[in-house]
């Protein structure tokens, strides 16, 4: 196929005629390309998902189905996880979340026709994940998929998994011990509403580790074991945010990519998840520049095995 001329549209370079030709060809082939072993998307559905900036979409704090989710100090939207699951898996495949929290990943799996396995250290959050599946997912989706919550430490629980049994790993791990900070956000959004401000008091909780380097080492153990249970060439998506520690800016997403490259997980790309709904706080004012971080990183890696 002859490469068409690039056109600039809203600041983005697009090979428009090439894309149209790909889409038309895919539609002629009844939607899904016969060589597509990754997902069940047509070309028209596939291409927009490769844009490197997404806008986070949640239900809103007052939505009836957001009440269990907000009990967790650091939840992430099941709608965003759904986009990742539908891109990196086919119907009926199995997804693992080693830090499942209150079950956003499992809810997304059920609604998208995938099987889900979640590991959670805190029994209370594991119970909420089960409750969430019962209350927020119609029975027809629960009965046609398998959703499993394992209560335990991912570092040991993953030892019971068979090698290569997982098709896709997606999670949002602890961001070190930043939940221990009682800043403007914690005081106004969680303490005032009587909500949890940290994951647990468990000494095995990675969110309670004091030393950052030790935290990274323990996190690497979890993801290293995830790579063992992940199928060869399977993908992993890790949703994280950079953060500040005192006056230092920590590039958490970059550190994650670096430590996992040593464990057979190759960095394939990063998607910026823009959190346009977040409130603005007067960090640093009037003395110094301190950013309001209104985005997360979706770090995409592939098992090199």
Secondary structure, DSSP 8 states (H G I E B T S, - for coil): ------EEETTEEE-HHHHHHHHHHHHHTTSS-TT--S-S--HHHHHHTTSSEEE-----TTSGGGTTGGGSTT---HHHHHHHHHHH--TT-EEEETT-TTTHHHHHHHHHT-EEEEEES-HHHHHHHHHHHHHHS-HHHHHTS-EEEEES-HHHHGGGS-TT-EEEEEE----TTGGG---HHHHHHTGGGT--SSS-S-TT-GGG-S-HHHHHHHHHHHHHHHHHHEEEEEEEEEEE--EEETTEEE-HHHHHHHHHHTTTEEEEEEEEEE-TT-----TTTTTS------EEEEEEEEE--
